[in-house]
Amino acid sequence: MRPRAGLIGYGRFGALAARYIAPAADLVVFDPRMRGGAPPGTRRGTLAEAASQDLVILAVPISAMRGVLRAVAPHVRPGAVVADVCSVKTLPLAWMRAALPHSVSILGTHPLFGPDSDTGSMRGQRIVVCPSRGARRLLPPLRRLARAHGVRVVVMTPEAHDRLMAETLLVTHYVGRLLHGAGLKERAPATASYRHMRVVVETALRDSEQLFLDMWRFNPASARVRRALARAARGLAARTGGRD
């Protein structure tokens, strides 16, 4: 019997997730913004239908998570696994523990890839897993499944994950948007270092500004990174004479 899964949210990452999940599970997809029929190999359903599957995946913006959890909670079945794919873990997992019944297991995940880095295969990709309530038992089968598809599972605490993402993913998006705001444009000819900066800008701009703002707002480690960036900017200004 095939596993039964529900996917709530069909944005850029939800669409990517559906493509990989559909061959392995009977997948019900819900997103009120969807236009047209269900993605290939899936079935479009109601929120209640998607939330009542054995595995429920929440692929929604961080800022929408609490509202979605309130809507999902009455429909999850005892023994189900509810997982998120947010790029922040501490607060979303706390919200999930508070909103969802104790009869369900809670698994925090952050796939370290997305639509722009997708190669058509999971092989070589990494996914961070933060097991929460009742989810430790899922690690052995999850690791076996990941190995079969060439995926590396990295187990972290939510706090360690958020510190790491603040120092890597958030900084990349911040610098990319900062350079874009400063008017960094495509130039030819250009040095290799300048072309690398352009890649950072283009990578940051592929994701929505809402995602960027949500990461800064809801990652508890972002404040320390913001202060470090501000100190570095002041120090550089002082060393260059403090001129605008």
C-alpha positions in Angstrom: 0.0 0.0 0.0 1.4 3.4 -1.0 2.0 6.0 1.6 -0.6 8.8 1.8 0.6 12.4 1.9 -0.9 15.8 1.9 0.9 18.9 0.7 -0.4 22.3 1.9 1.1 25.1 -0.2 1.9 25.0 -3.9 4.4 27.9 -4.3 7.8 27.5 -6.0 9.1 25.0 -3.4 5.7 23.2 -3.1 5.7 22.5 -6.8 9.2 21.1 -6.6 8.3 18.9 -3.6 5.2 17.6 -5.4 7.3 16.5 -8.3 9.5 14.3 -6.1 6.8 13.1 -3.7 4.2 12.1 -6.3 6.0 9.0 -7.7 6.4 7.5 -4.2 3.0 8.4 -2.5 -0.6 9.2 -3.1 -0.4 12.9 -2.8 -3.2 15.4 -2.1 -2.3 19.0 -2.8 -4.1 22.1 -1.4 -3.4 25.7 -2.1 -6.3 28.2 -2.5 -4.1 30.2 -5.0 -3.7 27.2 -7.4 -5.0 27.7 -10.8 -6.1 24.9 -13.0 -6.0 21.2 -12.2 -3.8 19.2 -9.9 -0.1 18.7 -10.7 0.8 15.5 -12.6 0.5 12.4 -10.5 -1.4 14.2 -7.7 -4.9 15.0 -6.7 -6.1 18.4 -5.8 -8.1 18.4 -2.6 -9.5 20.5 0.2 -7.6 21.7 3.2 -9.3 19.0 5.3 -8.3 16.3 2.8 -4.7 17.3 2.6 -4.4 17.7 6.4 -5.9 14.2 7.1 -3.2 12.2 5.4 -0.5 10.1 7.1 2.2 12.6 6.2 1.3 16.3 6.1 3.8 18.7 4.6 3.4 22.4 5.3 5.1 24.3 2.4 3.8 27.8 3.4 5.5 31.1 4.1 6.8 31.5 7.7 4.6 34.5 8.3 1.5 32.4 7.3 2.4 29.4 9.4 0.4 30.1 12.6 -2.8 30.7 10.6 -2.3 27.5 8.6 -1.7 25.5 11.8 -4.9 26.7 13.3 -6.7 25.6 10.2 -4.9 22.3 10.0 -5.1 21.2 13.6 -8.8 20.0 13.6 -8.1 17.7 10.7 -4.9 15.9 11.4 -5.3 12.3 12.4 -3.8 10.5 15.4 -0.4 9.0 14.5 0.2 11.3 11.6 3.5 13.1 10.9 3.4 16.8 10.3 6.5 18.3 8.7 7.4 21.8 7.7 10.0 23.0 5.1 10.7 26.5 6.5 14.1 28.1 6.3 13.7 29.0 10.0 13.1 26.3 12.6 13.0 27.5 16.2 9.7 29.5 16.1 7.8 27.3 13.5 8.5 24.2 15.5 7.4 25.9 18.7 4.2 27.0 16.9 3.6 23.4 15.7 4.0 22.0 19.2 1.5 24.5 20.6 -1.1 24.2 17.8 -1.1 20.5 16.9 -2.6 17.6 18.9 -0.2 15.6 21.0 -1.2 12.5 19.0 0.8 13.6 16.0 4.6 13.6 15.5 6.3 16.9 14.5 9.3 17.0 12.2 11.2 20.1 11.2 12.9 20.0 7.8 14.9 22.4 5.7 15.9 21.1 2.3 19.1 23.0 1.3 18.1 23.2 -2.3 15.2 24.7 -4.3 13.8 25.2 -7.7 16.8 27.1 -8.9 19.3 24.5 -7.9 17.2 21.5 -8.9 19.0 19.1 -11.2 16.1 16.7 -11.8 17.5 14.3 -9.2 17.8 14.3 -5.4 21.2 12.7 -5.6 23.9 14.8 -3.9 21.4 17.1 -2.2 21.3 17.8 1.6 18.4 18.2 3.9 18.5 19.5 7.5 16.2 17.6 9.9 15.2 18.9 13.3 13.1 16.2 15.0 10.6 17.5 17.5 7.8 15.9 19.4 7.6 12.1 18.8 9.8 12.3 15.6 13.1 10.7 16.8 11.7 7.3 15.8 11.5 8.6 12.2 15.2 9.2 11.9 16.3 5.6 11.0 13.8 5.1 8.2 14.3 8.6 7.0 18.1 8.0 6.7 17.5 4.7 4.9 15.2 6.5 2.4 17.6 9.3 2.0 20.6 7.0 1.3 18.6 5.2 -1.3 18.1 8.5 -3.2 21.7 9.8 -2.6 20.5 12.5 -0.2 22.5 13.4 2.9 20.5 14.0 6.1 22.0 16.5 8.6 20.4 16.3 12.1 20.5 19.6 14.0 18.8 21.3 16.9 16.4 24.2 15.8 18.7 26.7 17.5 21.9 25.4 15.8 20.1 25.5 12.4 18.9 29.0 12.8 22.4 30.3 13.8 23.9 28.6 10.8 21.2 29.9 8.4 21.6 33.5 9.8 25.3 33.3 9.1 25.0 31.8 5.6 21.6 32.0 3.8 20.5 35.3 5.4 23.8 37.0 4.8 23.7 35.9 1.1 20.2 37.3 0.6 21.1 40.4 2.5 24.2 41.1 0.5 22.5 40.3 -2.8 19.6 42.7 -2.1 22.0 45.3 -0.8 24.0 45.2 -4.0 20.9 45.3 -6.1 19.6 48.3 -4.2 23.0 50.0 -4.7 22.5 49.7 -8.5 24.9 46.8 -9.2 24.3 46.0 -12.9 25.5 43.6 -15.5 28.7 44.9 -17.0 30.8 43.8 -19.9 33.7 43.3 -19.8 33.8 42.5 -16.1 36.3 40.8 -13.8 35.5 37.3 -12.4 34.9 38.7 -8.9 32.3 41.1 -10.3 30.6 38.3 -12.1 30.5 36.3 -8.8 28.8 39.3 -7.1 26.2 39.3 -9.9 25.5 35.7 -9.2 24.8 36.6 -5.5 22.4 39.3 -6.6 20.6 37.1 -9.1 20.3 34.3 -6.6 18.8 36.5 -3.9 16.3 38.1 -6.2 14.9 34.8 -7.4 13.1 34.4 -4.1 10.4 36.7 -3.0 11.1 39.7 -0.8 8.5 38.3 1.6 10.6 35.2 2.1 13.6 37.4 2.7 11.8 39.6 5.2 10.2 36.6 7.0 13.7 35.0 7.4 15.0 38.2 9.0 11.9 38.7 11.2 11.5 35.2 12.5 15.0 33.9 12.8 16.1 34.6 16.4 19.8 34.7 15.3 19.3 37.4 12.7 19.6 40.3 15.2 23.2 39.3 16.0 24.0 39.1 12.3 22.5 42.5 11.6 24.6 44.0 14.4 27.7 42.4 13.1 27.1 43.7 9.6 26.4 47.2 10.9 29.6 47.1 13.0 31.6 46.0 9.9 30.0 48.8 7.8 30.9 51.4 10.4 34.4 50.1 10.7 34.9 50.2 7.0 33.6 53.7 6.8 36.0 54.8 9.5 39.0 53.2 7.7 38.1 54.9 4.4 37.7 58.4 6.0 34.0 58.2 6.8 33.0 60.0 3.6 29.7 59.3 2.0 
